[in-house]
Amino acid sequence: MSDAIATSASYLYTATLSADDAASLDQAADQWLNDHIANEVVSMQLAPGGDRLHLLIVYKGERRVRRA
């Protein structure tokens, strides 16, 4: 049984981190998480691509409203 994510698509954001090796990607992920401590991470997925490693982060953020 899977749990539903209680949010709408308008509140989900993505970030992609890239690095040449696992240690550098780990350091970049730690820095990103520290910088975004107020955001709830929904998922993180590692995706190798060519010579680099990529980490896709899906997280919840505040909905921003622009008024004219």
Secondary structure, DSSP 8 states (H G I E B T S, - for coil): ------S-GGGEEEEEEEESSHHHHHHHHHHHHHHTTTS-EEEEEEEEETTEEEEEEEEE--------
